[in-house]
Amino acid sequence: MEITPPRGTPLAGYGKLRKKHSVGVYDSLYARALALSRGGETFVLVSADLVLIDAKLRREVLKRINKKRLLGDEQLVLLATHTHSGTGAIGGRFWQRFIMGKRESKIFQMTS
């Protein structure tokens, strides 16, 4: 699933990218999922082109998955590829705001 943010979204960077916003798309960002099932149980592994995935984002992703198919907390693993030139504005903690800019609900919802 493509998760490329719209033009003007803060970038999740540091150094010279800090406080910069996207001006276009060179490479699209994606979330890729692998679901494995056996004996009625399913395990889902998701890799997303983001700098990090915090607890709040993980909860929102699990909530959205559970609207379509019930999945337990222990059945979901979310991994970030740790790109520093991807979506910012999705974290709320101090150090997250430091590298990604101030959290924007619109961007958070679009990303999750």
LUMTIFI-714187 format. One record per residue: x, y, z of N, C-alpha, C in turn; residue number from 1. Coordinates in nm, 4 decimals, decimal comma, padded with zeros to 6 digits. Example, Ala and Ser with C-alpha at 12.3 -4.5 7.8 and 13.67 -1.06 7.14 Angstrom:
! residues 2
+----------+----------+----------+----------+----------+----------+----------+----------+----------+-----+
!      n_x !      n_y !      n_z !     ca_x !     ca_y !     ca_z !      c_x !      c_y !      c_z !   n !
+----------+----------+----------+----------+----------+----------+----------+----------+----------+-----+
!  01,3190 ! -00,5690 !  00,7800 !  01,2300 ! -00,4500 !  00,7800 !  01,3200 ! -00,3300 !  00,7800 !   1 !
!  01,2850 ! -00,2250 !  00,7080 !  01,3670 ! -00,1060 !  00,7140 !  01,2900 !  00,0030 !  00,7870 !   2 !
+----------+----------+----------+----------+----------+----------+----------+----------+----------+-----+
This chain:
! residues 112
+----------+----------+----------+----------+----------+----------+----------+----------+----------+-----+
!      n_x !      n_y !      n_z !     ca_x !     ca_y !     ca_z !      c_x !      c_y !      c_z !   n !
+----------+----------+----------+----------+----------+----------+----------+----------+----------+-----+
!  00,0839 ! -00,1162 !  00,0000 !  00,0000 !  00,0000 !  00,0000 !  00,0900 !  00,1246 !  00,0000 !   1 !
!  00,0589 !  00,2169 ! -00,0859 !  00,1382 !  00,3399 ! -00,0910 !  00,1005 !  00,4315 !  00,0253 !   2 !
!  00,2020 !  00,4865 !  00,0918 !  00,1803 !  00,5789 !  00,2034 !  00,2546 !  00,7112 !  00,1819 !   3 !
!  00,2808 !  00,7448 !  00,0556 !  00,3502 !  00,8693 !  00,0241 !  00,2642 !  00,9874 !  00,0689 !   4 !
!  00,3206 !  01,0766 !  00,1489 !  00,2424 !  01,1910 !  00,1958 !  00,2280 !  01,2971 !  00,0868 !   5 !
!  00,1314 !  01,3859 !  00,1041 !  00,1158 !  01,4927 !  00,0051 !  00,2305 !  01,5931 !  00,0104 !   6 !
!  00,2484 !  01,6613 ! -00,0986 !  00,3501 !  01,7677 ! -00,1071 !  00,3273 !  01,8677 !  00,0059 !   7 !
!  00,4364 !  01,9114 !  00,0686 !  00,4263 !  02,0071 !  00,1780 !  00,4300 !  01,9439 !  00,3158 !   8 !
!  00,4309 !  01,8105 !  00,3221 !  00,4381 !  01,7395 !  00,4499 !  00,5784 !  01,7533 !  00,5085 !   9 !
!  00,5886 !  01,7764 !  00,6405 !  00,7214 !  01,7813 !  00,7018 !  00,7976 !  01,6505 !  00,6778 !  10 !
!  00,9278 !  01,6612 !  00,6590 !  01,0118 !  01,5433 !  00,6406 !  01,0629 !  01,4933 !  00,7752 !  11 !
!  01,0828 !  01,3633 !  00,7853 !  01,1377 !  01,3030 !  00,9074 !  01,2884 !  01,2976 !  00,8937 !  12 !
!  01,3520 !  01,4075 !  00,9143 !  01,4960 !  01,4120 !  00,8959 !  01,5665 !  01,4742 !  01,0131 !  13 !
!  01,6884 !  01,5009 !  00,9944 !  01,7691 !  01,5683 !  01,0946 !  01,8738 !  01,6475 !  01,0184 !  14 !
!  01,9497 !  01,7290 !  01,0869 !  02,0512 !  01,8081 !  01,0179 !  01,9872 !  01,9016 !  00,9187 !  15 !
!  02,0310 !  01,8974 !  00,7946 !  01,9803 !  01,9924 !  00,6955 !  01,8353 !  01,9671 !  00,6549 !  16 !
!  01,7791 !  01,8486 !  00,6860 !  01,6389 !  01,8219 !  00,6549 !  01,5438 !  01,8692 !  00,7650 !  17 !
!  01,5979 !  01,9008 !  00,8815 !  01,5136 !  01,9410 !  00,9934 !  01,4337 !  02,0657 !  00,9560 !  18 !
!  01,3060 !  02,0606 !  00,9830 !  01,2110 !  02,1688 !  00,9546 !  01,1895 !  02,1911 !  00,8053 !  19 !
!  01,2242 !  02,0930 !  00,7236 !  01,1990 !  02,1015 !  00,5798 !  01,0698 !  02,0266 !  00,5474 !  20 !
!  01,0076 !  02,0654 !  00,4368 !  00,8854 !  02,0012 !  00,3908 !  00,9089 !  01,9424 !  00,2525 !  21 !
!  00,8315 !  01,8399 !  00,2197 !  00,8485 !  01,7766 !  00,0894 !  00,8091 !  01,8744 ! -00,0219 !  22 !
!  00,8814 !  01,8667 ! -00,1311 !  00,8531 !  01,9520 ! -00,2464 !  00,8102 !  01,8689 ! -00,3670 !  23 !
!  00,8127 !  01,7379 ! -00,3525 !  00,7754 !  01,6474 ! -00,4599 !  00,8095 !  01,5050 ! -00,4205 !  24 !
!  00,7986 !  01,4141 ! -00,5145 !  00,8241 !  01,2724 ! -00,4863 !  00,9303 !  01,2207 ! -00,5813 !  25 !
!  01,0385 !  01,1698 ! -00,5243 !  01,1422 !  01,1027 ! -00,6030 !  01,1122 !  00,9533 ! -00,6037 !  26 !
!  01,0929 !  00,8961 ! -00,4865 !  01,0518 !  00,7568 ! -00,4706 !  00,9302 !  00,7536 ! -00,3793 !  27 !
!  00,8299 !  00,6814 ! -00,4178 !  00,7101 !  00,6678 ! -00,3347 !  00,7418 !  00,5871 ! -00,2090 !  28 !
!  00,6632 !  00,6091 ! -00,1042 !  00,6779 !  00,5363 !  00,0210 !  00,5688 !  00,4303 !  00,0292 !  29 !
!  00,6031 !  00,3164 !  00,0888 !  00,5083 !  00,2054 !  00,0951 !  00,5064 !  00,1397 !  00,2324 !  30 !
!  00,3955 !  00,0753 !  00,2602 !  00,3840 ! -00,0185 !  00,3711 !  00,3595 ! -00,1531 !  00,3041 !  31 !
!  00,4385 ! -00,2523 !  00,3437 !  00,4274 ! -00,3868 !  00,2850 !  00,3916 ! -00,4842 !  00,3960 !  32 !
!  00,2997 ! -00,5744 !  00,3678 !  00,2540 ! -00,6664 !  00,4720 !  00,2676 ! -00,8111 !  00,4271 !  33 !
!  00,2952 ! -00,8956 !  00,5253 !  00,2999 ! -01,0396 !  00,5054 !  00,2141 ! -01,1006 !  00,6151 !  34 !
!  00,1131 ! -01,1765 !  00,5759 !  00,0266 ! -01,2438 !  00,6733 !  00,0495 ! -01,3936 !  00,6611 !  35 !
!  00,0762 ! -01,4565 !  00,7734 !  00,0986 ! -01,6002 !  00,7785 ! -00,0089 ! -01,6621 !  00,8673 !  36 !
! -00,0715 ! -01,7677 !  00,8174 ! -00,1763 ! -01,8352 !  00,8949 ! -00,1453 ! -01,9832 !  00,9075 !  37 !
! -00,1824 ! -02,0348 !  01,0261 ! -00,1672 ! -02,1776 !  01,0500 ! -00,2604 ! -02,2168 !  01,1643 !  38 !
! -00,3386 ! -02,3197 !  01,1414 ! -00,4278 ! -02,3686 !  01,2454 ! -00,5248 ! -02,2639 !  01,2975 !  39 !
! -00,5731 ! -02,1776 !  01,2123 ! -00,6692 ! -02,0769 !  01,2535 ! -00,6080 ! -01,9515 !  01,3150 !  40 !
! -00,4763 ! -01,9462 !  01,3307 ! -00,4113 ! -01,8269 !  01,3844 ! -00,3377 ! -01,7539 !  01,2724 !  41 !
! -00,3389 ! -01,6229 !  01,2812 ! -00,2720 ! -01,5401 !  01,1813 ! -00,1704 ! -01,4497 !  01,2498 !  42 !
! -00,0583 ! -01,4328 !  01,1839 !  00,0489 ! -01,3444 !  01,2293 !  00,0769 ! -01,2478 !  01,1145 !  43 !
!  00,0804 ! -01,1173 !  01,1430 !  00,1008 ! -01,0175 !  01,0384 !  00,2280 ! -00,9378 !  01,0668 !  44 !
!  00,3118 ! -00,9262 !  00,9662 !  00,4352 ! -00,8484 !  00,9713 !  00,4214 ! -00,7348 !  00,8706 !  45 !
!  00,4380 ! -00,6102 !  00,9163 !  00,4261 ! -00,4935 !  00,8290 !  00,5551 ! -00,4131 !  00,8342 !  46 !
!  00,6087 ! -00,3805 !  00,7179 !  00,7259 ! -00,2952 !  00,7060 !  00,6809 ! -00,1654 !  00,6393 !  47 !
!  00,7081 ! -00,0522 !  00,7026 !  00,6648 !  00,0764 !  00,6487 !  00,7839 !  00,1687 !  00,6267 !  48 !
!  00,7795 !  00,2431 !  00,5177 !  00,8846 !  00,3399 !  00,4867 !  00,8647 !  00,4652 !  00,5725 !  49 !
!  00,8997 !  00,4515 !  00,6995 !  00,8914 !  00,5595 !  00,7978 !  01,0188 !  00,5593 !  00,8802 !  50 !
!  01,0477 !  00,6695 !  00,9487 !  01,1660 !  00,6751 !  01,0338 !  01,1440 !  00,5947 !  01,1618 !  51 !
!  01,0193 !  00,5902 !  01,2103 !  00,9894 !  00,5140 !  01,3318 !  00,8412 !  00,4833 !  01,3393 !  52 !
!  00,8095 !  00,3888 !  01,4234 !  00,6700 !  00,3562 !  01,4538 !  00,6593 !  00,3561 !  01,6056 !  53 !
!  00,5805 !  00,4484 !  01,6580 !  00,5649 !  00,4546 !  01,8037 !  00,4383 !  00,3795 !  01,8460 !  54 !
!  00,4155 !  00,3731 !  01,9763 !  00,3028 !  00,2972 !  02,0302 !  00,1687 !  00,3508 !  01,9803 !  55 !
!  00,1573 !  00,4813 !  01,9679 !  00,0316 !  00,5418 !  01,9233 ! -00,0003 !  00,5025 !  01,7791 !  56 !
!  00,0996 !  00,5059 !  01,6928 !  00,0796 !  00,4670 !  01,5537 !  00,0476 !  00,3181 !  01,5451 !  57 !
!  00,1163 !  00,2370 !  01,6234 !  00,0907 !  00,0932 !  01,6240 ! -00,0536 !  00,0629 !  01,6657 !  58 !
! -00,1009 !  00,1302 !  01,7709 ! -00,2394 !  00,1103 !  01,8163 ! -00,3402 !  00,1480 !  01,7082 !  59 !
! -00,3141 !  00,2582 !  01,6381 ! -00,4056 !  00,3022 !  01,5330 ! -00,4075 !  00,2037 !  01,4165 !  60 !
! -00,2916 !  00,1523 !  01,3789 ! -00,2856 !  00,0531 !  01,2705 ! -00,3617 ! -00,0730 !  01,3112 !  61 !
! -00,3402 ! -00,1202 !  01,4335 ! -00,4104 ! -00,2397 !  01,4814 ! -00,5610 ! -00,2160 !  01,4849 !  62 !
! -00,6030 ! -00,0978 !  01,5263 ! -00,7450 ! -00,0630 !  01,5300 ! -00,8059 ! -00,0705 !  01,3900 !  63 !
! -00,7343 ! -00,0192 !  01,2919 ! -00,7846 ! -00,0220 !  01,1535 ! -00,7893 ! -00,1645 !  01,0983 !  64 !
! -00,6894 ! -00,2444 !  01,1312 ! -00,6909 ! -00,3847 !  01,0886 ! -00,8106 ! -00,4555 !  01,1492 !  65 !
! -00,8374 ! -00,4295 !  01,2772 ! -00,9457 ! -00,4979 !  01,3473 ! -01,0845 ! -00,4594 !  01,2978 !  66 !
! -01,0965 ! -00,3543 !  01,2197 ! -01,2244 ! -00,3205 !  01,1566 ! -01,2585 ! -00,4204 !  01,0465 !  67 !
! -01,1544 ! -00,4839 !  00,9917 ! -01,1742 ! -00,5793 !  00,8821 ! -01,1573 ! -00,7242 !  00,9258 !  68 !
! -01,0643 ! -00,7456 !  01,0173 ! -01,0359 ! -00,8827 !  01,0635 ! -00,9755 ! -00,8754 !  01,2025 !  69 !
! -01,0316 ! -00,9498 !  01,2959 ! -00,9846 ! -00,9468 !  01,4337 ! -00,8421 ! -01,0022 !  01,4428 !  70 !
! -00,7550 ! -00,9230 !  01,5013 ! -00,6146 ! -00,9593 !  01,5160 ! -00,5690 ! -00,9157 !  01,6542 !  71 !
! -00,5092 ! -01,0052 !  01,7282 ! -00,4610 ! -00,9727 !  01,8618 ! -00,3338 ! -00,8903 !  01,8577 !  72 !
! -00,3092 ! -00,8186 !  01,9657 ! -00,1909 ! -00,7327 !  01,9768 ! -00,0617 ! -00,8097 !  01,9498 !  73 !
! -00,0546 ! -00,9321 !  02,0012 !  00,0661 ! -01,0131 !  01,9866 !  00,0807 ! -01,0732 !  01,8471 !  74 !
! -00,0188 ! -01,0546 !  01,7632 ! -00,0154 ! -01,1103 !  01,6282 !  00,0314 ! -01,0086 !  01,5235 !  75 !
!  00,0684 ! -00,8892 !  01,5676 !  00,1092 ! -00,7839 !  01,4754 !  00,2491 ! -00,7324 !  01,5099 !  76 !
!  00,3344 ! -00,7300 !  01,4092 !  00,4670 ! -00,6700 !  01,4226 !  00,4776 ! -00,5612 !  01,3164 !  77 !
!  00,5075 ! -00,4385 !  01,3610 !  00,5279 ! -00,3261 !  01,2694 !  00,6751 ! -00,2869 !  01,2732 !  78 !
!  00,7333 ! -00,2710 !  01,1571 !  00,8745 ! -00,2332 !  01,1456 !  00,8878 ! -00,1097 !  01,0575 !  79 !
!  00,9762 ! -00,0202 !  01,0940 !  01,0052 !  00,0976 !  01,0121 !  01,1355 !  00,0743 !  00,9371 !  80 !
!  01,1394 !  00,1137 !  00,8106 !  01,2635 !  00,1020 !  00,7337 !  01,3642 !  00,2075 !  00,7770 !  81 !
!  01,3201 !  00,3031 !  00,8541 !  01,4002 !  00,4093 !  00,9141 !  01,4515 !  00,5092 !  00,8106 !  82 !
!  01,3652 !  00,5478 !  00,7189 !  01,4035 !  00,6499 !  00,6223 !  01,3940 !  00,7880 !  00,6861 !  83 !
!  01,4986 !  00,8670 !  00,6693 !  01,5000 !  01,0028 !  00,7237 !  01,4538 !  01,1059 !  00,6221 !  84 !
!  01,4038 !  01,0608 !  00,5089 !  01,3512 !  01,1561 !  00,4111 !  01,2062 !  01,1225 !  00,3778 !  85 !
!  01,1385 !  01,0584 !  00,4725 !  00,9982 !  01,0239 !  00,4548 !  00,9088 !  01,1113 !  00,5398 !  86 !
!  00,7910 !  01,0602 !  00,5676 !  00,6874 !  01,1338 !  00,6386 !  00,7301 !  01,1777 !  00,7780 !  87 !
!  00,7115 !  01,3041 !  00,8068 !  00,7299 !  01,3576 !  00,9408 !  00,5941 !  01,3890 !  01,0001 !  88 !
!  00,5934 !  01,4584 !  01,1110 !  00,4703 !  01,5070 !  01,1759 !  00,3805 !  01,3953 !  01,2283 !  89 !
!  00,4394 !  01,2771 !  01,2606 !  00,3558 !  01,1676 !  01,3099 !  00,3863 !  01,1288 !  01,4542 !  90 !
!  00,4862 !  01,1866 !  01,5161 !  00,5214 !  01,1513 !  01,6538 !  00,4885 !  01,2635 !  01,7504 !  91 !
!  00,4620 !  01,2285 !  01,8750 !  00,4253 !  01,3288 !  01,9727 !  00,5277 !  01,3544 !  02,0820 !  92 !
!  00,6199 !  01,2623 !  02,1023 !  00,7198 !  01,2796 !  02,2079 !  00,8251 !  01,3815 !  02,1663 !  93 !
!  00,8959 !  01,4361 !  02,2659 !  00,9944 !  01,5413 !  02,2386 !  01,0933 !  01,5019 !  02,1300 !  94 !
!  01,1593 !  01,3879 !  02,1467 !  01,2628 !  01,3500 !  02,0500 !  01,2026 !  01,3180 !  01,9140 !  95 !
!  01,0752 !  01,2719 !  01,9116 !  01,0092 !  01,2472 !  01,7836 !  00,9796 !  01,3794 !  01,7132 !  96 !
!  00,9334 !  01,4775 !  01,7890 !  00,9080 !  01,6100 !  01,7311 !  01,0385 !  01,6728 !  01,6830 !  97 !
!  01,1477 !  01,6431 !  01,7531 !  01,2777 !  01,6969 !  01,7159 !  01,3193 !  01,6502 !  01,5759 !  98 !
!  01,2964 !  01,5228 !  01,5449 !  01,3389 !  01,4717 !  01,4134 !  01,2289 !  01,4731 !  01,3076 !  99 !
!  01,1006 !  01,4881 !  01,3510 !  00,9909 !  01,4813 !  01,2541 !  00,9027 !  01,6047 !  01,2501 ! 100 !
!  00,9293 !  01,7015 !  01,3336 !  00,8429 !  01,8183 !  01,3382 !  00,7202 !  01,7934 !  01,4248 ! 101 !
!  00,6441 !  01,8975 !  01,4462 !  00,5242 !  01,8908 !  01,5298 !  00,4215 !  01,7949 !  01,4702 ! 102 !
!  00,3607 !  01,7138 !  01,5564 !  00,2614 !  01,6152 !  01,5122 !  00,1409 !  01,6851 !  01,4512 ! 103 !
!  00,0993 !  01,6358 !  01,3351 ! -00,0193 !  01,6864 !  01,2668 ! -00,1186 !  01,5707 !  01,2533 ! 104 !
! -00,2366 !  01,5865 !  01,3125 ! -00,3377 !  01,4799 !  01,3124 ! -00,3716 !  01,4302 !  01,1729 ! 105 !
! -00,3828 !  01,5203 !  01,0780 ! -00,4162 !  01,4841 !  00,9401 ! -00,3122 !  01,3892 !  00,8815 ! 106 !
! -00,1852 !  01,4218 !  00,9027 ! -00,0755 !  01,3391 !  00,8518 ! -00,0717 !  01,2049 !  00,9254 ! 107 !
! -00,0911 !  01,2084 !  01,0573 ! -00,0929 !  01,0854 !  01,1374 ! -00,2023 !  00,9917 !  01,0860 ! 108 !
! -00,3232 !  01,0425 !  01,0666 ! -00,4346 !  00,9603 !  01,0203 ! -00,4090 !  00,9049 !  00,8800 ! 109 !
! -00,3515 !  00,9864 !  00,7931 ! -00,3217 !  00,9398 !  00,6589 ! -00,2168 !  00,8283 !  00,6603 ! 110 !
! -00,1193 !  00,8412 !  00,7484 ! -00,0104 !  00,7441 !  00,7558 ! -00,0566 !  00,6121 !  00,8162 ! 111 !
! -00,1454 !  00,6196 !  00,9141 ! -00,1912 !  00,4969 !  00,9791 ! -00,2935 !  00,4306 !  00,8938 ! 112 !
+----------+----------+----------+----------+----------+----------+----------+----------+----------+-----+
